[in-house]
Amino acid sequence: MPILGIIASQNRPRILTVDYLVVAGGAGGASGTTGSGTGGGGGAGGLRCTVTATGGGGSLETALTLLPATNYTVTIGAGGAGGAYAALGASDGSNGINSVFSTITSTGGGGGGGYQAAGKNGGSGGGAGQSGSPTGQSGGTGTANQGRAGGNTGGSGISGSGGGGANDVGTGVTGTPAGAGGNGVTTSITGSSLTYGGGGGGAQHAAGSGSAAGGTGGGGAGRSATNTAAVVGTVNSGGGGGGEGENTRAGAAGGSGVIILRYPEGFTITLGAGVTGTTPAASGGFKRTTITAAGSGNTVSWS
């Protein structure tokens, strides 16, 4: 090779290929209201991935081609708040917050619907609250390639439906039993099979029995007929919070999101100020960094 060609080759920047899992914050479940009214479970945060499986039953996404010594944005979305208790009517849960890595944005989960209210749209949709017979309520819609819809409530449904999960639709309600949250997606980007993005369970009417489980992948269970409180979504899972029933409690909050990055072991990642993460020893030719906290405007880079 001519000398000029060698120099040009030496000065050419290295390029790295980064696989990712980006999970947004899960949504809060709805509250109940005294004497009547049960809330739906919160939808899971949207889930986008290039390894094993992605959300919403979509096709795997393509890894990003990045440059060293360049800052790339990272944001971990917070979970949405549970609906506040209101004596005269149940309140919807709040949507989760988006998570971002470079050009990839996962959408926060949709909040659970309160009494006679539809679930909110989001990465995965929120579950509908107790219907107002004979009028049913619809679960929120999920986002394509990120998550599934929340469950509906039929005209005679007197419990809350489940929030959508990244992999499965939330369970709908046509009578007394509350709907379970939809299951999340299992991926092996860390080297082990782990599940993220479970929907929150709906609240059980006092006349019923048992409780509605949260979806696998961090979804919180809904309030049971035995007055057990709704369960929050698991931190760094994007799980939706459980819905509440006929009492004076707020719905449960959703779980925060997470970002996991897989890249060749010859590179070293630098986490900017405000970013919290861990990078275990390399295996199989890759390093894997799990980012659990990063505010808006925080960055990472490689060398």
FITOR-564235 format. One record per residue (C-alpha): residue number from 0; residue in three letters; x, y, z. Coordinates in steps of 0.1 Angstrom, whole numbers, plus 2048, in hexadecimal, padded with zeros to 3 digits. Layout:
# residues N
(r NUM, 'Ala', (X, Y, Z)),
...
# end
This chain:
# residues 303
(r 0, 'Met', (800, 800, 800)),
(r 1, 'Pro', (80E, 823, 7F8)),
(r 2, 'Ile', (819, 838, 816)),
(r 3, 'Leu', (7FD, 851, 811)),
(r 4, 'Gly', (7E4, 834, 812)),
(r 5, 'Ile', (7F3, 826, 832)),
(r 6, 'Ile', (7F1, 848, 843)),
(r 7, 'Ala', (7CD, 84C, 838)),
(r 8, 'Ser', (7C4, 82A, 845)),
(r 9, 'Gln', (7D4, 832, 867)),
(r 10, 'Asn', (7C1, 853, 86A)),
(r 11, 'Arg', (7A0, 844, 861)),
(r 12, 'Pro', (78A, 844, 880)),
(r 13, 'Arg', (780, 822, 88E)),
(r 14, 'Ile', (75B, 81A, 88B)),
(r 15, 'Leu', (748, 806, 8A5)),
(r 16, 'Thr', (727, 7F3, 8A3)),
(r 17, 'Val', (711, 7F6, 8C1)),
(r 18, 'Asp', (6F3, 7DF, 8C9)),
(r 19, 'Tyr', (6DA, 7EE, 8E0)),
(r 20, 'Leu', (6BC, 7E8, 8F7)),
(r 21, 'Val', (6A9, 808, 8FE)),
(r 22, 'Val', (68C, 805, 916)),
(r 23, 'Ala', (677, 824, 91F)),
(r 24, 'Gly', (666, 82A, 941)),
(r 25, 'Gly', (647, 817, 949)),
(r 26, 'Ala', (626, 829, 950)),
(r 27, 'Gly', (613, 82D, 970)),
(r 28, 'Gly', (5F4, 819, 978)),
(r 29, 'Ala', (5D3, 82C, 97E)),
(r 30, 'Ser', (5C4, 832, 9A0)),
(r 31, 'Gly', (5A2, 827, 9AC)),
(r 32, 'Thr', (587, 83A, 9BE)),
(r 33, 'Thr', (574, 834, 9DE)),
(r 34, 'Gly', (556, 81C, 9DB)),
(r 35, 'Ser', (55A, 815, 9B6)),
(r 36, 'Gly', (573, 817, 99A)),
(r 37, 'Thr', (592, 803, 992)),
(r 38, 'Gly', (5B0, 80E, 97E)),
(r 39, 'Gly', (5C3, 7FF, 961)),
(r 40, 'Gly', (5E8, 7F5, 962)),
(r 41, 'Gly', (603, 80A, 953)),
(r 42, 'Gly', (613, 801, 932)),
(r 43, 'Ala', (637, 7F7, 92F)),
(r 44, 'Gly', (651, 80E, 921)),
(r 45, 'Gly', (659, 80A, 8FC)),
(r 46, 'Leu', (675, 7F1, 8F5)),
(r 47, 'Arg', (68C, 7F2, 8D7)),
(r 48, 'Cys', (6A8, 7D9, 8D2)),
(r 49, 'Thr', (6C1, 7CA, 8B9)),
(r 50, 'Val', (6C6, 7A9, 8CB)),
(r 51, 'Thr', (6AF, 78B, 8CF)),
(r 52, 'Ala', (68E, 79D, 8CE)),
(r 53, 'Thr', (67F, 7C0, 8CD)),
(r 54, 'Gly', (65D, 7CE, 8DA)),
(r 55, 'Gly', (63B, 7CB, 8C9)),
(r 56, 'Gly', (644, 7AC, 8B6)),
(r 57, 'Gly', (658, 7C1, 89E)),
(r 58, 'Ser', (678, 7B8, 88A)),
(r 59, 'Leu', (699, 7BB, 89B)),
(r 60, 'Glu', (6A8, 7DE, 897)),
(r 61, 'Thr', (6CA, 7E5, 887)),
(r 62, 'Ala', (6E9, 7EC, 89C)),
(r 63, 'Leu', (6F6, 80F, 89C)),
(r 64, 'Thr', (717, 818, 88B)),
(r 65, 'Leu', (729, 832, 8A1)),
(r 66, 'Leu', (74A, 844, 8A3)),
(r 67, 'Pro', (762, 846, 8C0)),
(r 68, 'Ala', (769, 867, 8D1)),
(r 69, 'Thr', (745, 872, 8CA)),
(r 70, 'Asn', (72B, 879, 8E4)),
(r 71, 'Tyr', (70A, 867, 8E1)),
(r 72, 'Thr', (6EA, 870, 8F4)),
(r 73, 'Val', (6DC, 858, 90F)),
(r 74, 'Thr', (6BD, 85E, 923)),
(r 75, 'Ile', (6AC, 845, 93B)),
(r 76, 'Gly', (687, 84C, 93D)),
(r 77, 'Ala', (677, 84D, 95F)),
(r 78, 'Gly', (658, 839, 967)),
(r 79, 'Gly', (636, 84B, 966)),
(r 80, 'Ala', (624, 854, 987)),
(r 81, 'Gly', (606, 840, 992)),
(r 82, 'Gly', (5E4, 852, 98F)),
(r 83, 'Ala', (5DD, 867, 9AE)),
(r 84, 'Tyr', (5C0, 85C, 9C4)),
(r 85, 'Ala', (5A1, 871, 9BF)),
(r 86, 'Ala', (581, 86C, 9D4)),
(r 87, 'Leu', (56A, 874, 9B7)),
(r 88, 'Gly', (57C, 862, 99C)),
(r 89, 'Ala', (59A, 84D, 993)),
(r 90, 'Ser', (5B8, 85E, 983)),
(r 91, 'Asp', (5CC, 851, 965)),
(r 92, 'Gly', (5F0, 846, 969)),
(r 93, 'Ser', (60B, 85C, 95A)),
(r 94, 'Asn', (61E, 851, 93B)),
(r 95, 'Gly', (642, 846, 93F)),
(r 96, 'Ile', (65F, 85B, 932)),
(r 97, 'Asn', (672, 853, 911)),
(r 98, 'Ser', (695, 843, 912)),
(r 99, 'Val', (6AE, 84E, 8F8)),
(r 100, 'Phe', (6CF, 841, 8EA)),
(r 101, 'Ser', (6DE, 854, 8CD)),
(r 102, 'Thr', (6C3, 853, 8B1)),
(r 103, 'Ile', (6AE, 839, 8C3)),
(r 104, 'Thr', (690, 844, 8D8)),
(r 105, 'Ser', (679, 82C, 8EB)),
(r 106, 'Thr', (657, 83A, 8F4)),
(r 107, 'Gly', (64B, 83B, 918)),
(r 108, 'Gly', (62F, 824, 922)),
(r 109, 'Gly', (60A, 82F, 921)),
(r 110, 'Gly', (5F9, 836, 942)),
(r 111, 'Gly', (5DD, 820, 950)),
(r 112, 'Gly', (5BA, 82D, 94C)),
(r 113, 'Gly', (5A5, 836, 96A)),
(r 114, 'Tyr', (580, 82F, 971)),
(r 115, 'Gln', (56D, 830, 950)),
(r 116, 'Ala', (58D, 83B, 93E)),
(r 117, 'Ala', (5A1, 82D, 921)),
(r 118, 'Gly', (5C6, 824, 925)),
(r 119, 'Lys', (5DF, 83C, 917)),
(r 120, 'Asn', (5F4, 836, 8F8)),
(r 121, 'Gly', (61A, 831, 8FC)),
(r 122, 'Gly', (637, 819, 8F6)),
(r 123, 'Ser', (61F, 7FF, 902)),
(r 124, 'Gly', (5FB, 80A, 909)),
(r 125, 'Gly', (5EB, 80F, 92B)),
(r 126, 'Gly', (5CF, 7F8, 936)),
(r 127, 'Ala', (5AB, 805, 936)),
(r 128, 'Gly', (59A, 80D, 957)),
(r 129, 'Gln', (579, 7FE, 963)),
(r 130, 'Ser', (55F, 803, 948)),
(r 131, 'Gly', (53F, 817, 94C)),
(r 132, 'Ser', (525, 7FD, 943)),
(r 133, 'Pro', (51A, 7FA, 928)),
(r 134, 'Thr', (537, 80D, 919)),
(r 135, 'Gly', (559, 7FC, 917)),
(r 136, 'Gln', (57A, 80D, 918)),
(r 137, 'Ser', (599, 808, 901)),
(r 138, 'Gly', (5BC, 800, 90B)),
(r 139, 'Gly', (5D7, 818, 8FF)),
(r 140, 'Thr', (5EA, 810, 8DF)),
(r 141, 'Gly', (60E, 806, 8DE)),
(r 142, 'Thr', (629, 813, 8C7)),
(r 143, 'Ala', (634, 7FF, 8A9)),
(r 144, 'Asn', (653, 7EA, 8AF)),
(r 145, 'Gln', (653, 7F4, 8D4)),
(r 146, 'Gly', (635, 7E6, 8E7)),
(r 147, 'Arg', (612, 7D9, 8E8)),
(r 148, 'Ala', (5EF, 7E7, 8F0)),
(r 149, 'Gly', (5DF, 7E8, 912)),
(r 150, 'Gly', (5C0, 7D3, 919)),
(r 151, 'Asn', (59C, 7DE, 913)),
(r 152, 'Thr', (57F, 7DD, 92C)),
(r 153, 'Gly', (55E, 7D1, 920)),
(r 154, 'Gly', (53B, 7DF, 929)),
(r 155, 'Ser', (538, 7CA, 949)),
(r 156, 'Gly', (55D, 7CB, 953)),
(r 157, 'Ile', (560, 7D7, 977)),
(r 158, 'Ser', (586, 7D3, 97B)),
(r 159, 'Gly', (5A3, 7E3, 96A)),
(r 160, 'Ser', (5B5, 7D4, 94C)),
(r 161, 'Gly', (5DA, 7CE, 948)),
(r 162, 'Gly', (5F3, 7E5, 939)),
(r 163, 'Gly', (604, 7DA, 919)),
(r 164, 'Gly', (626, 7CA, 91A)),
(r 165, 'Ala', (643, 7CC, 901)),
(r 166, 'Asn', (63A, 7A9, 8F5)),
(r 167, 'Asp', (615, 7A3, 8FD)),
(r 168, 'Val', (5F4, 7B6, 8FE)),
(r 169, 'Gly', (5E6, 7BE, 921)),
(r 170, 'Thr', (5CA, 7A7, 92C)),
(r 171, 'Gly', (5A7, 7B6, 927)),
(r 172, 'Val', (58A, 7B4, 93F)),
(r 173, 'Thr', (566, 7AA, 938)),
(r 174, 'Gly', (55B, 7A3, 95C)),
(r 175, 'Thr', (56A, 7A2, 97F)),
(r 176, 'Pro', (58D, 794, 97B)),
(r 177, 'Ala', (5A7, 7AF, 975)),
(r 178, 'Gly', (5BE, 7AD, 957)),
(r 179, 'Ala', (5E3, 7A4, 95A)),
(r 180, 'Gly', (5FE, 7B9, 94A)),
(r 181, 'Gly', (60D, 7AE, 929)),
(r 182, 'Asn', (62E, 79C, 92A)),
(r 183, 'Gly', (64F, 7AC, 920)),
(r 184, 'Val', (66A, 7A3, 908)),
(r 185, 'Thr', (687, 78B, 910)),
(r 186, 'Thr', (6A9, 794, 902)),
(r 187, 'Ser', (6CC, 788, 906)),
(r 188, 'Ile', (6DF, 7A8, 8FF)),
(r 189, 'Thr', (6F1, 7A5, 921)),
(r 190, 'Gly', (6FB, 781, 91A)),
(r 191, 'Ser', (6DF, 774, 92F)),
(r 192, 'Ser', (6B9, 772, 927)),
(r 193, 'Leu', (6A8, 78E, 93A)),
(r 194, 'Thr', (684, 79C, 935)),
(r 195, 'Tyr', (67B, 7C0, 934)),
(r 196, 'Gly', (65B, 7D4, 92E)),
(r 197, 'Gly', (63F, 7C3, 941)),
(r 198, 'Gly', (61D, 7D4, 943)),
(r 199, 'Gly', (60C, 7DD, 964)),
(r 200, 'Gly', (5EE, 7C8, 971)),
(r 201, 'Gly', (5CB, 7D7, 974)),
(r 202, 'Ala', (5B9, 7DC, 995)),
(r 203, 'Gln', (5A1, 7C2, 9A2)),
(r 204, 'His', (57E, 7CC, 9AB)),
(r 205, 'Ala', (576, 7C7, 9D0)),
(r 206, 'Ala', (55C, 7AC, 9C7)),
(r 207, 'Gly', (576, 797, 9B5)),
(r 208, 'Ser', (592, 782, 9C2)),
(r 209, 'Gly', (5B7, 77F, 9BC)),
(r 210, 'Ser', (5CC, 799, 9AA)),
(r 211, 'Ala', (5D8, 7A1, 988)),
(r 212, 'Ala', (5FD, 79A, 983)),
(r 213, 'Gly', (615, 7B2, 972)),
(r 214, 'Gly', (625, 7A5, 952)),
(r 215, 'Thr', (647, 794, 952)),
(r 216, 'Gly', (662, 7AE, 94F)),
(r 217, 'Gly', (65B, 7C4, 96C)),
(r 218, 'Gly', (636, 7CB, 96A)),
(r 219, 'Gly', (625, 7D3, 98C)),
(r 220, 'Ala', (607, 7C0, 998)),
(r 221, 'Gly', (5E6, 7D1, 99B)),
(r 222, 'Arg', (5D3, 7D6, 9BB)),
(r 223, 'Ser', (5C2, 7B7, 9C7)),
(r 224, 'Ala', (59F, 7B1, 9D6)),
(r 225, 'Thr', (5B0, 7AB, 9F7)),
(r 226, 'Asn', (5BC, 7CF, 9F8)),
(r 227, 'Thr', (5E0, 7C8, 9F0)),
(r 228, 'Ala', (5EF, 7E8, 9E1)),
(r 229, 'Ala', (5F9, 7EA, 9BD)),
(r 230, 'Val', (61D, 7E3, 9B5)),
(r 231, 'Val', (635, 7FB, 9A4)),
(r 232, 'Gly', (648, 7F1, 984)),
(r 233, 'Thr', (66B, 7E4, 98A)),
(r 234, 'Val', (687, 7FE, 987)),
(r 235, 'Asn', (69B, 7FC, 967)),
(r 236, 'Ser', (682, 7E4, 956)),
(r 237, 'Gly', (66A, 7FC, 946)),
(r 238, 'Gly', (64D, 7E9, 958)),
(r 239, 'Gly', (62B, 7F9, 95C)),
(r 240, 'Gly', (61C, 800, 97E)),
(r 241, 'Gly', (5FE, 7EE, 98B)),
(r 242, 'Gly', (5DB, 7FD, 98C)),
(r 243, 'Glu', (5C9, 806, 9AD)),
(r 244, 'Gly', (5A5, 7FE, 9B8)),
(r 245, 'Glu', (58B, 80A, 9D0)),
(r 246, 'Asn', (59F, 81B, 9EB)),
(r 247, 'Thr', (5B3, 83B, 9F2)),
(r 248, 'Arg', (5D4, 831, 9E2)),
(r 249, 'Ala', (5E4, 83E, 9C3)),
(r 250, 'Gly', (5ED, 827, 9A6)),
(r 251, 'Ala', (610, 818, 9A5)),
(r 252, 'Ala', (62C, 829, 993)),
(r 253, 'Gly', (63D, 81A, 974)),
(r 254, 'Gly', (661, 80E, 974)),
(r 255, 'Ser', (67E, 822, 965)),
(r 256, 'Gly', (68D, 818, 944)),
(r 257, 'Val', (6B0, 80A, 93C)),
(r 258, 'Ile', (6C9, 80B, 91F)),
(r 259, 'Ile', (6E1, 7EE, 918)),
(r 260, 'Leu', (6FD, 7F2, 8FE)),
(r 261, 'Arg', (712, 7D5, 8EF)),
(r 262, 'Tyr', (731, 7DE, 8DC)),
(r 263, 'Pro', (753, 7CE, 8D2)),
(r 264, 'Glu', (76B, 7C8, 8F0)),
(r 265, 'Gly', (787, 7DD, 8E0)),
(r 266, 'Phe', (774, 7FD, 8E8)),
(r 267, 'Thr', (770, 80F, 909)),
(r 268, 'Ile', (751, 822, 912)),
(r 269, 'Thr', (751, 843, 926)),
(r 270, 'Leu', (732, 84C, 939)),
(r 271, 'Gly', (72C, 872, 93B)),
(r 272, 'Ala', (723, 885, 95A)),
(r 273, 'Gly', (700, 87B, 966)),
(r 274, 'Val', (702, 858, 957)),
(r 275, 'Thr', (701, 839, 96D)),
(r 276, 'Gly', (70A, 818, 95F)),
(r 277, 'Thr', (71F, 7F8, 962)),
(r 278, 'Thr', (735, 7E5, 94A)),
(r 279, 'Pro', (73F, 7C2, 954)),
(r 280, 'Ala', (75D, 7B0, 946)),
(r 281, 'Ala', (75B, 7A9, 921)),
(r 282, 'Ser', (74E, 787, 915)),
(r 283, 'Gly', (74A, 777, 8F3)),
(r 284, 'Gly', (75C, 794, 8E3)),
(r 285, 'Phe', (745, 7AF, 8F0)),
(r 286, 'Lys', (741, 7C8, 90D)),
(r 287, 'Arg', (71E, 7CF, 91A)),
(r 288, 'Thr', (716, 7EF, 92C)),
(r 289, 'Thr', (6F5, 7F3, 940)),
(r 290, 'Ile', (6EA, 817, 945)),
(r 291, 'Thr', (6D1, 81B, 961)),
(r 292, 'Ala', (6D0, 841, 965)),
(r 293, 'Ala', (6D6, 85E, 94E)),
(r 294, 'Gly', (6C4, 87F, 94C)),
(r 295, 'Ser', (6BB, 892, 92D)),
(r 296, 'Gly', (6DA, 89F, 91B)),
(r 297, 'Asn', (6F2, 885, 92A)),
(r 298, 'Thr', (70A, 873, 912)),
(r 299, 'Val', (721, 855, 90D)),
(r 300, 'Ser', (740, 851, 8F6)),
(r 301, 'Trp', (759, 837, 8ED)),
(r 302, 'Ser', (77E, 835, 8E7)),
# end
